Amino acid sequence: MNAPPSLGALAFVAPPHSMQPNRTPSAPLAVGPEAVPFHPMGERRGTILSLSDAQHLLAGKDQPARLYALADGDPLGLAHGSRRWLNQACLLFDVQPFVERASVALSWGHARFTRLEGHPSAPLEYWLSGVFRRTADVLHARDQELDEQGSAVSEPLSPRFQFLRAVLGLEHGDLRSACIVANALPDRERMAFHQLLVQGHSLDEFVGVQGVERSEARRALQSAIKTIGHARAWAEQEVRASMKQA
């Protein structure tokens, strides 16, 4: 059997809630810590960018020029930062669309830098964590909107859809619903699914890092797989409920 495709980007931590995921587009994903230190440039160039560096990069430019500056050589390390943040957060999004959306948000949200002028030496990573959280909310809502419209998943499949089909054997029409459900799981189940199946950590590694019993880790993973596998049933149940309320 061929190994499932590597996603190279997913993750996030939400507070516990009902096993039935909240699929309402207006409800944002509950993403973990206020600031996740991912050091976007530190590992690559030996330096950590500050807010003043970003301000200097984007100053005096209109929105298209800011977007070009962000994409040209990725000076803020958005690709690396997005990939690392997604894995720390345990979210099932493809990296490239995530980076593109974050870049657009940054190009339009330039004014946010000026409101932080009082802390020009603050590490850029903390500000970008907020950008990534908002990006995840937007993409999650977009997934929900497309799913509710019955929009088909296009071919060729993106990495996250390839992964779910290869690992869980889901039908083509269930893939987007499964991603929505996976990203809305309670933190325990989502982290077990992402770290054990997506990131490929061993059970011993997961138990050691999370400080849980092996039996608890297995139950969390099994619960996540079961819930994700029933994603289409959740969607159909909500449609029926909406029709009754109409």
Phi, psi and omega in degrees: 000134179288146179290145179295152181297147179275132181276321180065016177188113172183159171137154176168157185236122180241157178291151181301142175207187183305148177295336175279118186292150175277113184256014181285122184304329183284348181270112182288157173293139180271089185274144188311228188303153180300327178217125180252114182287106181246357177047071185302324183248344187301318183285338187263325185235359178080009178229159176242121181291151176247174177299325180296326176298317180293319178300318180295321181296321188261351185296141174073015182242149173277177187300313178300321180292324177294319179296320178295318180297324179290327183274332185287095180080002179049061186296336179266002179067038184293324180295311179295316181295319179296314182299316182290319179297317180298320179290323177292326182274342180066051179247144184262079175231150174283140187296311188300310177298328179295315179297317181298317180293320178297322179295318178297316179300318179293321182293327178272333184265030182302328182298336180297330178295319184294332179286351180250018184299337180291348180229062184295340181266001180298136180302133181299331184304324183290322177291319181295331177302320177293321177298317181293322177298315179295324178296318178298319179299316182296314182291325177296315178297323179293319175302315181296318180298314180295322180293318180292332177279353182075023181292129183285146174287127185280157174258150354290153183294142175287165184306318183292323178289321175302316182298311182296322179291320182289320186275318185254353178066033183285152176289155183305316184288352182259356190293315181292319177301321180296321178295318179300313180295317181301320182284345181254007179296154171302155189303320184298312181291319182295317180295320179296314180297313185289313185286327182275318183264314184284308182276344174077024176288152177284163178299320179298318179296315181297315180298318181296318182286317185276343179068039180240165176286153179300320181296321179294319179296318179297317180297319180297317179294315180298320179296319179297314181297318179296315182294315179296322180294338180260019185304316182295324179296320176300315183297315181294325178296319180291325177298315179298321180295320179294322180293325179291327182280340184292000000 
